[in-house]
Amino acid sequence: MKDYIEERAVEIANYIIENSATVRQTAKRFGVSKSTVHKDVTERLIQINPGLAGRTRAVLDVNKSERHIRGGMATREKYLHRRAI
């Protein structure tokens, strides 16, 4: 694996942990695709730093469990905003 890919995977993992960021937020911040972020933290990071991979996985699991709530809140805001106009 190339050095810059390993560095990116570690940077992405640290960003996710520090900010409790979602895959989508992280992809936007680093200018890569969601697939790249996912592959970096699920496959590549385990080979580089298993401990960091575990902590990152814990944050992503929390985000995944809250995903349906965030979607509902976004929809609610959307329709409340429409009504106000």
C-alpha positions in Angstrom: 0.0 0.0 0.0 1.3 3.4 -0.9 2.4 5.8 1.9 -0.1 8.5 1.1 -3.0 6.1 1.3 -1.9 4.9 4.7 -1.5 8.5 5.9 -4.9 9.4 4.6 -6.5 6.5 6.3 -5.0 7.5 9.6 -6.0 11.2 9.1 -9.6 10.1 8.2 -9.8 7.9 11.3 -8.6 10.6 13.6 -11.0 13.1 12.0 -14.0 10.8 12.5 -13.1 10.1 16.1 -12.4 13.7 17.1 -15.5 15.1 15.4 -17.9 12.1 15.6 -18.2 12.7 11.9 -20.2 10.7 9.5 -18.7 9.1 6.4 -20.4 11.7 4.2 -19.0 14.6 6.3 -15.6 13.0 6.2 -15.7 12.5 2.5 -16.6 16.1 1.9 -13.9 17.3 4.2 -11.1 15.3 2.6 -12.4 15.6 -1.0 -12.7 11.9 -1.6 -15.7 9.6 -2.2 -17.8 7.9 0.5 -16.6 4.6 -0.8 -13.0 5.6 -0.3 -13.6 6.7 3.3 -15.4 3.5 4.0 -12.7 1.4 2.5 -9.9 3.3 4.3 -11.5 2.8 7.7 -12.9 -0.7 7.3 -10.2 -2.5 5.3 -6.9 -0.5 5.2 -6.9 0.8 8.7 -7.1 -2.6 10.3 -3.8 -3.5 8.7 -2.2 -0.2 9.7 -3.5 0.4 13.2 -6.0 -2.1 14.6 -6.7 -0.1 17.8 -7.5 3.1 15.9 -9.7 1.0 13.5 -11.7 -0.2 16.5 -12.2 3.2 17.9 -13.3 4.5 14.5 -15.7 1.6 14.0 -17.3 2.4 17.3 -18.0 6.0 16.2 -19.3 4.8 12.8 -21.6 2.3 14.5 -23.1 5.0 16.7 -23.7 7.2 13.6 -25.3 4.3 11.8 -27.6 3.6 14.7 -28.7 7.2 14.8 -29.1 7.6 11.0 -32.8 7.1 10.9 -33.3 9.8 13.6 -31.2 12.4 11.6 -33.1 11.7 8.5 -36.4 12.2 10.3 -35.2 15.5 11.8 -34.0 16.7 8.4 -37.4 15.9 6.8 -39.2 17.7 9.7 -37.0 20.8 9.2 -37.7 20.8 5.5 -41.4 20.8 5.9 -41.4 23.3 8.8 -39.3 25.7 6.6 -41.8 25.3 3.7 -44.7 26.2 5.9 -43.0 29.3 7.1 -42.5 30.7 3.6 
